Amino acid sequence: MVNKTLLAKELGVSRRSFYYQATKPAKDWALKVRISEYASKSFIDAMALLGIAVSRSKKSSPWENGYQESFYSQFKVDLGDPKRFETLGELVYEIHQAIRQYNRRRIHSVLKMPPAQFVAAHVSATLQAIVH
């Protein structure tokens, strides 16, 4: 008998993944392939050539990046169930809309205003300081 906990650790995957049963196998497989592209050596090498550093927490180490964990926990709530989308295009569009909302219109708890409004106020104040 195989110890699934040790096997999952060795493979670098969640133990839960051994119990996963796809409800839409072809659709799930296509999404898994697209996601795994971002972990591939060729993708990471291409990012390095562009001067982009890939920043990720170690697997099973959510405490390493609290900001990212905070973002994704709320992002998942805002996005809702991804299985509700009929096509990958619908899912991508909704992700784009959610990120746009997060970056431009949501009220930032520290700023007490949307980030876009903060940037506009900062630019205006900077320009006034330069003029005077």
C-alpha atoms as a printed R data frame, in Angstrom:
    type eleno elety resid chain resno       x      y       z
1   ATOM     1    CA   MET     A     1   0.000  0.000   0.000
2   ATOM     2    CA   VAL     A     2   1.311  3.455  -0.959
3   ATOM     3    CA   ASN     A     3   1.460  6.216   1.646
4   ATOM     4    CA   LYS     A     4  -0.433  8.981  -0.167
5   ATOM     5    CA   THR     A     5   0.889 11.724   2.112
6   ATOM     6    CA   LEU     A     6   4.515 10.869   1.336
7   ATOM     7    CA   LEU     A     7   3.772 10.380  -2.356
8   ATOM     8    CA   ALA     A     8   2.028 13.776  -2.567
9   ATOM     9    CA   LYS     A     9   4.962 15.431  -0.823
10  ATOM    10    CA   GLU     A    10   7.417 13.769  -3.172
11  ATOM    11    CA   LEU     A    11   5.425 14.865  -6.232
12  ATOM    12    CA   GLY     A    12   4.874 18.349  -4.841
13  ATOM    13    CA   VAL     A    13   1.085 18.153  -5.036
14  ATOM    14    CA   SER     A    14  -1.793 18.312  -2.590
15  ATOM    15    CA   ARG     A    15  -2.856 14.997  -1.074
16  ATOM    16    CA   ARG     A    16  -6.419 15.939  -2.029
17  ATOM    17    CA   SER     A    17  -5.442 15.743  -5.691
18  ATOM    18    CA   PHE     A    18  -5.365 11.939  -5.396
19  ATOM    19    CA   TYR     A    19  -9.098 11.983  -4.700
20  ATOM    20    CA   TYR     A    20 -10.054 14.493  -7.402
21  ATOM    21    CA   GLN     A    21 -12.661 13.324  -9.893
22  ATOM    22    CA   ALA     A    22 -13.228 15.619 -12.850
23  ATOM    23    CA   THR     A    23 -16.853 16.438 -13.573
24  ATOM    24    CA   LYS     A    24 -15.940 17.766 -17.022
25  ATOM    25    CA   PRO     A    25 -12.753 15.820 -17.895
26  ATOM    26    CA   ALA     A    26 -11.901 17.447 -21.250
27  ATOM    27    CA   LYS     A    27 -12.576 20.964 -19.998
28  ATOM    28    CA   ASP     A    28 -10.682 20.322 -16.745
29  ATOM    29    CA   TRP     A    29  -7.727 18.815 -18.602
30  ATOM    30    CA   ALA     A    30  -7.491 21.801 -20.966
31  ATOM    31    CA   LEU     A    31  -7.469 24.198 -18.004
32  ATOM    32    CA   LYS     A    32  -4.873 22.093 -16.164
33  ATOM    33    CA   VAL     A    33  -2.608 22.143 -19.240
34  ATOM    34    CA   ARG     A    34  -2.903 25.930 -19.505
35  ATOM    35    CA   ILE     A    35  -2.145 26.409 -15.805
36  ATOM    36    CA   SER     A    36   0.838 24.031 -15.861
37  ATOM    37    CA   GLU     A    37   2.388 26.096 -18.661
38  ATOM    38    CA   TYR     A    38   3.183 28.760 -16.056
39  ATOM    39    CA   ALA     A    39   5.235 26.308 -14.029
40  ATOM    40    CA   SER     A    40   7.199 24.957 -16.986
41  ATOM    41    CA   LYS     A    41  10.917 25.555 -17.364
42  ATOM    42    CA   SER     A    42  10.393 27.162 -20.782
43  ATOM    43    CA   PHE     A    43   7.952 29.697 -19.323
44  ATOM    44    CA   ILE     A    44  10.283 30.546 -16.432
45  ATOM    45    CA   ASP     A    45  13.237 30.852 -18.839
46  ATOM    46    CA   ALA     A    46  11.222 33.178 -21.095
47  ATOM    47    CA   MET     A    47  10.311 35.336 -18.101
48  ATOM    48    CA   ALA     A    48  13.988 35.525 -17.117
49  ATOM    49    CA   LEU     A    49  14.936 36.617 -20.662
50  ATOM    50    CA   LEU     A    50  12.418 39.449 -20.355
51  ATOM    51    CA   GLY     A    51  13.902 40.464 -17.010
52  ATOM    52    CA   ILE     A    52  10.796 39.391 -15.083
53  ATOM    53    CA   ALA     A    53  11.453 37.651 -11.787
54  ATOM    54    CA   VAL     A    54   8.965 34.911 -10.934
55  ATOM    55    CA   SER     A    55   7.913 35.299  -7.325
56  ATOM    56    CA   ARG     A    56   6.075 32.430  -5.688
57  ATOM    57    CA   SER     A    57   5.684 31.118  -2.199
58  ATOM    58    CA   LYS     A    58   6.835 27.584  -1.547
59  ATOM    59    CA   LYS     A    59   4.043 25.017  -1.814
60  ATOM    60    CA   SER     A    60   2.109 24.645   1.446
61  ATOM    61    CA   SER     A    61   3.639 27.897   2.792
62  ATOM    62    CA   PRO     A    62   0.849 30.512   2.654
63  ATOM    63    CA   TRP     A    63   2.441 32.543   5.445
64  ATOM    64    CA   GLU     A    64   5.300 33.536   3.115
65  ATOM    65    CA   ASN     A    65   3.165 36.005   1.187
66  ATOM    66    CA   GLY     A    66   0.291 37.400   3.236
67  ATOM    67    CA   TYR     A    67  -0.665 40.048   0.669
68  ATOM    68    CA   GLN     A    68  -1.033 37.463  -2.076
69  ATOM    69    CA   GLU     A    69  -3.014 35.115   0.166
70  ATOM    70    CA   SER     A    70  -5.298 37.978   1.171
71  ATOM    71    CA   PHE     A    71  -5.868 38.939  -2.464
72  ATOM    72    CA   TYR     A    72  -6.630 35.400  -3.621
73  ATOM    73    CA   SER     A    73  -8.982 34.609  -0.754
74  ATOM    74    CA   GLN     A    74 -11.160 37.637  -1.622
75  ATOM    75    CA   PHE     A    75 -10.666 37.105  -5.359
76  ATOM    76    CA   LYS     A    76 -12.152 33.624  -5.100
77  ATOM    77    CA   VAL     A    77 -15.182 35.022  -3.273
78  ATOM    78    CA   ASP     A    78 -15.658 37.799  -5.840
79  ATOM    79    CA   LEU     A    79 -15.238 35.469  -8.830
80  ATOM    80    CA   GLY     A    80 -17.569 32.802  -7.512
81  ATOM    81    CA   ASP     A    81 -17.740 29.242  -8.764
82  ATOM    82    CA   PRO     A    82 -15.537 28.940 -11.876
83  ATOM    83    CA   LYS     A    83 -17.564 25.904 -13.011
84  ATOM    84    CA   ARG     A    84 -20.474 28.206 -13.852
85  ATOM    85    CA   PHE     A    85 -18.756 29.336 -17.059
86  ATOM    86    CA   GLU     A    86 -19.505 27.517 -20.291
87  ATOM    87    CA   THR     A    87 -16.233 28.439 -22.029
88  ATOM    88    CA   LEU     A    88 -12.678 29.309 -21.095
89  ATOM    89    CA   GLY     A    89 -13.226 32.704 -22.754
90  ATOM    90    CA   GLU     A    90 -16.070 33.508 -20.343
91  ATOM    91    CA   LEU     A    91 -13.858 32.572 -17.395
92  ATOM    92    CA   VAL     A    92 -10.951 34.690 -18.666
93  ATOM    93    CA   TYR     A    93 -13.274 37.660 -19.242
94  ATOM    94    CA   GLU     A    94 -14.697 37.411 -15.726
95  ATOM    95    CA   ILE     A    95 -11.177 37.145 -14.223
96  ATOM    96    CA   HIS     A    96 -10.191 40.257 -16.189
97  ATOM    97    CA   GLN     A    97 -13.246 42.121 -14.881
98  ATOM    98    CA   ALA     A    98 -12.556 41.056 -11.287
99  ATOM    99    CA   ILE     A    99  -8.922 42.209 -11.471
100 ATOM   100    CA   ARG     A   100  -9.980 45.494 -13.106
101 ATOM   101    CA   GLN     A   101 -12.483 46.063 -10.290
102 ATOM   102    CA   TYR     A   102  -9.796 45.247  -7.704
103 ATOM   103    CA   ASN     A   103  -7.197 47.571  -9.248
104 ATOM   104    CA   ARG     A   104  -9.411 50.512 -10.183
105 ATOM   105    CA   ARG     A   105 -12.689 50.708  -8.319
106 ATOM   106    CA   ARG     A   106 -12.580 48.913  -4.985
107 ATOM   107    CA   ILE     A   107 -12.135 51.007  -1.852
108 ATOM   108    CA   HIS     A   108  -8.650 50.304  -0.488
109 ATOM   109    CA   SER     A   109  -8.837 49.908   3.285
110 ATOM   110    CA   VAL     A   110  -5.706 51.978   3.994
111 ATOM   111    CA   LEU     A   111  -6.254 54.655   1.340
112 ATOM   112    CA   LYS     A   112  -9.998 54.995   2.075
113 ATOM   113    CA   MET     A   113 -10.540 55.447  -1.681
114 ATOM   114    CA   PRO     A   114 -10.122 53.490  -4.920
115 ATOM   115    CA   PRO     A   115  -6.496 53.137  -6.101
116 ATOM   116    CA   ALA     A   116  -7.223 55.015  -9.355
117 ATOM   117    CA   GLN     A   117  -8.587 57.976  -7.374
118 ATOM   118    CA   PHE     A   118  -5.499 57.917  -5.126
119 ATOM   119    CA   VAL     A   119  -3.179 57.952  -8.158
120 ATOM   120    CA   ALA     A   120  -5.078 60.873  -9.712
121 ATOM   121    CA   ALA     A   121  -4.882 62.858  -6.454
122 ATOM   122    CA   HIS     A   122  -1.165 62.072  -6.097
123 ATOM   123    CA   VAL     A   123  -0.419 63.140  -9.688
124 ATOM   124    CA   SER     A   124  -2.412 66.344  -9.208
125 ATOM   125    CA   ALA     A   125  -0.602 67.182  -5.951
126 ATOM   126    CA   THR     A   126   2.779 66.446  -7.538
127 ATOM   127    CA   LEU     A   127   2.032 68.664 -10.532
128 ATOM   128    CA   GLN     A   128   0.879 71.502  -8.250
129 ATOM   129    CA   ALA     A   129   4.074 71.175  -6.219
130 ATOM   130    CA   ILE     A   130   6.156 71.414  -9.410
131 ATOM   131    CA   VAL     A   131   4.226 74.457 -10.716
132 ATOM   132    CA   HIS     A   132   4.532 76.356  -7.425
